[in-house]
Amino acid sequence: MQSVDVLIVGGGAAGFFTAINIAEKYPEKSVVVLERGKEFLTKVRISGGGRCNVTHACFDPKELVQYYPRGEKELLGPFHQFCCGDTMGWFEERGVALKIEEDGRIFPKTDSSATIIDCFLREAKKYQIDLRKNYAVKKVSRNNDYWEVSTNQETIKAEKLVLTTGSNPKMWKMLETLGHTIVPAVPSLFTFNIKDPRIKDLLGVATEASVQVVDTKLMSNGPLLITHWGMSGPGILKLSAWGARLLATKNYHFQIQVNWLNYTERAACLDQIKEYKLTLAKKTVQKNNPFDIPKRLWQRIVEASNIKDTMRWADLNKSQSETLASQLTEAIFEVTGKSTFKEEFVTAGGIDLKEVNFKTFESKIHNNLYFAGEILNIDAITGGFNFQNAWTGSYIVANHMFA
């Protein structure tokens, strides 16, 4: 049976970041990384559409934690130790040039996730980290002062064990046998399936909007994208993340109210319509859109308000004006299911956060057992925030493991 100082189970982003930081800080320690698949860093490769959204340009920990529906309270302290600016510095010190896009997302300047993967593999080789593929873990057990990890190839004895296996149900089950509580996983980032004539064939239309789940306090705003299956975009994904558990209890069948004018209320919109009846009196409603929404969407809203394509603004009656105001600011849509990103699947669920010491990311139940990344019940909205959780946890694990 081989004996190592540090065994890391999980050959993804968190696993590599942990291994490199440990090996750099403690070069005398033996570090082994196990990956159950044929390749390392597969999720990194397809993340951000193949560009790898490394982190986000949010440099204030108090602001940053607000992007985490689960983990907000627990991550505040850790983010004061290692935040988004530290992540940028870490990669740039290792030769990865980064860029900040208009929406705050941070990517390598190459626009290729291969740049991040090459950096990790290069650093792992530099520090002689032992990388092993096709190692499926069968059992994890505590034996006196050491951990024993049985795999399909061999059993390894380790002083320190780090689990960075993400949303892996098999690993969660093993942790349950060790006394840890696992919060059941549900999808966290998903789009809304909607069939409605108002958005049919409007594939690719995007606009700012505010969205609320009817009869709940769940609300978000941001870019909304119409797709062939319904609605997506940051505004919808934020709603799915914050409402992950509630929407799961509804079996993903619920109503949403969409305000295409974002924060303009119905009464204010109605006042604007009355004004346009005077200023645009002789112009047709359908061809003259005074609101800041896409042309094709405007035409569908006009149709849904029972306004004929030849009708002029001056000819709108009270009922049509009120209906138009409602369609613009409080349109109701039926959601009949969800569509998840199979390649970049994010879940809410994992190790109960009460059982983790967030000063070290060590288990409160077992000494020398550490966690980083999505194996914990932490998740974020899209935009690099899930990666930042992984970088921060991994860095803290490495810095406190032998302190």
N, C-alpha and C positions, 0 to 999 in steps of 0.2 A: 504494500500500500504506500503510495507516494505521499509525502508530507510537504505542505507549502505554508508560507506565511499568510498569504491572502488569496482566497479563491473567490472569483467574481462569476456569478452565474447570470448570463445574459450578454450577448455580444452586440448590443445596440449602442445608441448614443451615450446613455448613462453609464453603461459598462466600460466603454472605452475612456470616457472622461474621468471616471473614478480611477481606472487602472493607471492612466498616464500621470495623473496628479500624485497618486501614491508612489509610483516608481520614481518620479522626479524628486519627491520630498524624502523618500526613504530608499535610496538606491540599493541598500544592502538587503532589502526584503524581496523574497520571491513572490511574484504576482502571476496568477494564471487566470485567463478568461475563457469560459466555456460558452459555446454557441451550439444550440441544438440543431440548427439548419446547416445548409451547405455553404452559406455565405454570411459574412459579417455585415452589419450596418445596412441591412436591406430596407428598413423603414426610412433611414436617412436618405437613401438613394432616391426614393420616390416622393419624399416630403417636399412641400411647396411646389408641386408640379414638376419635380425634378431639379429645382433650383436650391432647395434647402433653406427654409426660412429660419435662420440661425437664432434670432431673438427679436426683440422689439425695442424701438427707441423710446423707452419709458424708464427714466433713470431715477425716479423717486419711489422708494419701496412702498410708501403709503399709497401712492397712486397705482403702482404695479399690482398690488394684491387684489385690487378691485376687479381685476380681470379673471379671478379664480372663483368660480361658484362654490367649489369645494377646496379648502386649503387656505382661504383668505387669512384667517387668524393665525394659523400655524406658520405661514411663510413670511410673515412680517419680519421676525427676528433674523431668519436665514438670509433674506434679501438685503439686510443691512450688512451682512458679511460678504455676500457675493451677488451682485446685481447685473443688470444688462450691460452697463458700461464695463464691468469686469470681464464679462463674456467677450465683448468686442476686443478688449485688450489682450485677452488670452489667445484668441485666434490670430490677431494681427502680429503678436510677438512670435508666432510660429509660422509666419509667412503667408497668412490668408488675408488678402485685402477685402474689406467689407464695404458695403454701400447702404445708405438709408434711403428707402423709397418714400414717396410723398405721404403714403398712409402710415408710415412709421415702421413698416416691416424691414428687417435687415437681412440682406443676402450677400453671398460672396460676389465680388465684382465680376467673376467669370460667369455668373448665372448658372452655375453647374454644381449639383450636390457632390459630384466626383471630387471637387476641390476639398470639401470637408472630409470626405472619406480618405482621400490621399494623405491629408494632414494627420488624421488619426493613425493610419497604418504606418506612416513614416515615424511618428513619435513612438508608437508601440515598438517598432524595430529598434529605434534609437536607445530605448531603455530596456531592451531585451525582455519585453513582456511575452509570456508564453501564451500564444493564441491557439485555441483548439476548436475545430469545427466538428460537427456531427456528434456532439456529446449531449445526449438526452438524459436529464436527471430523473432517476427512478425513486430515490429516497433521500431525505435529509434527516440526520439524527445527531443528537448531542452525546458525546462519549467523553466523560470526565471533563477535561479542559479544552477539548478539541471538537470540531465539527467533522462529521463523516458524511460525504456526499457520494452516493452510489449512482453511477451512470451506466449507460449501455456498453461502455468500454472498460471502465475500471472504477474503483472506489478511491476517492482522494480525501486525505486528512488535512484539515486547515485550521490554523489558529484563529483567523478572522474570516467570516463569510459575508459577502455582499450580494444581495439579490437585486437585480436590475432587469427582471424578466417582463416588465410591462403588464398588460392585461392578459395574463396567462392563467386560465382556470386551474390547470394541473398544479401549478406552483402554489396558488391560493389554497388548494385542498391540502397540500403538504403542510402549509403554514397553520392551517386549522388543526391538524393533528399535533402540532407543536404548541397549541394553546392560543394562537392568535385568532382574533375575530375578523371575519371578512365581510365587508359591506357588499351585498350582491351587485353585480355590474348591470348597468343599463346604458344604452347608447347616449352619448352626450352631444355630439355634433351631427346634426342631420337636417335634411331639407324637408319641406312640407309638401306632401302630395295633394294637389288641388285640381279638380276638373271644374272649370267655370268658363262660360262663354266670354266673360270680360277679359280673360287673359289667354284664351285659346289662340295658338299660332303667333304669340308675341315673344317667341324664343329669343333671348338675348337682350330684351329691353330691361334697362336698369335705371333706377331713380332712388333718391332719398325718400324714406318713408318712416313713419312710426307704426309699430304693430303691437297689439295687445291681445292676449288670450282672453276671450270673453269669460266673464264671471270669475276672473282671477286678478291678482295684482301683477301678474307677469307682463312686462312691457319692455320694449327696446326700440331703438331707432338706429338708422344707418342705411347704407346702400342695400336696396332690395332688388334681386335679380329674378326675372321671370324665366323659367326653364320649361322644357317640354313636359316635365312631370309636375310642375307647380311653381313654388317659390323657394329661392335660395338667397345667397348673399350674406354679408356680415350681419345685417339687421335680423335675419331669420336665424342664423347660426347662434347669435348671442342669446336669442330667445330659447333655442333648443338646449343650450348649455345650462342656462339658469333654471330652466323648467324640466330638466332631464327626468327627475323622479316623478314629478307631478304628471307630466305628459305620458309617462309610461303607465301610470295608474289609469289613465283615460284610454289606454290601448291605442294611442295616437289618432283618436277620433275626437275632434273638438272644433270650435269656431274661433276665428281670429277677426279682429277689427283692424282694418288698415286705413291709415290717414295718409293719403298720397301727398298732402301738403305739409306733412311732418307735424309741426306744432300749431298750425292754424286751426282754431276751433270752428265748429259748424256755424255758429252765429256770425263770426267774423267773415267766414267764407260767403255766407248769404249776403252780407253787406257788400262784399266785393262784387258779387253777381249783379246786385241791384245797380251798382255803379257802372258795370260793363254794359248793362242794358241801355245806358245813356251814351257812354263814350264809344261803344262799338255797335250802336243801334242798327245800322244798315248792313252790317257784316254777318255772315252765317256763323253759327256757333261752332259747327264742326270744323270749319277751315280756319277759324280764328281763335287760337288758344292763348289766353292771357296768363295762364298759370305755368309754373315752372315744372312741367312734367312732359315726358316724351309724347311726340305727336300721335303715334299709333295707339298708345294707352289712352290719350285724351279722346280719341275718336270712339273707343270702346266705352268709355265712361259716359260720353254724350248719348250713345245708343242705349245704354242701360238706364238712362234718365228719361227715356221715351221722347227724345228730341230728334226730329227728322233731320236728315242731312241738309235740307234746303232752308231750314228755319233760321231766321235772323235773331240776333240777341234781343232786339226790341220786342219780339213776338213771344218771348218766354212768358208763360203764365205762372201764377204763384206756385202751383203744384210742381211744375217742371223745375222751377228755380230751387225749390226746397229739396226735390229729389237729387238734383245735380249737386247741391251742397252736401247732401248725405253721402252720395257716391264718392265725392272727393275727400271727405274727412272722416267718415265712419262706415266704410264699405265692409260688409260681413262676407267672409269666405269660409266654406266648409273644408276642413282638413280631414282627409280620409286615410292617412297613413304617412310613412316616412321613407326617405331614401338616405342610406348612409354611404359614406365614402369608404368603400371596402378596403382600399389600399392604405388610407390614412385614418383608420378606424380609431376613434377616441371614445372611451367609456367613463362613466361616473361609477366608481366602485373600487374596491381594493381593501388593503389593510386599514383597519380602524385607526384613525389618527390619534386617538387617545392612548394607543399602545406604542407610540413612537416618541422618543426624546428628540425634539427638533433643534436642540443645541448641538447634537452629534449625528442625528438620523439613525441612532441605534435603537434596537428593540428594547422596550421596557420590561419585556418578559424574559428575554435571553441575552446574556452578555455576549459581546463579540459577534452579534448578528446585526447587519446594517441593511438599509433599503435606500433606493434612489429611483426617481422616475415614476412612471404610471403604475407601478405595482402598488403604490399607496393610493388611498382614496382622495386623490388630488387630480383635478383636471381644469382646463382653461378654455376660453374661447379661442378661435383660430387666430393665427397671426404671429407665431413664434413663441407664445407664452408657455406651451407645454414643454418645448425644448428648454426654456429658461428654468423651469422647475427641475428638469433633469440635471442641467449644468450646476445649479445651486446646490442641490442635494448631494451630487457626486463630489463637488469641491469640499463641502463640509465633512462628508464621510472621510475623505482622504486626509484632511487637515486635523481631524480629531482621533483618528483610528489608533495611533501610537503616541498620542500626546500624553 
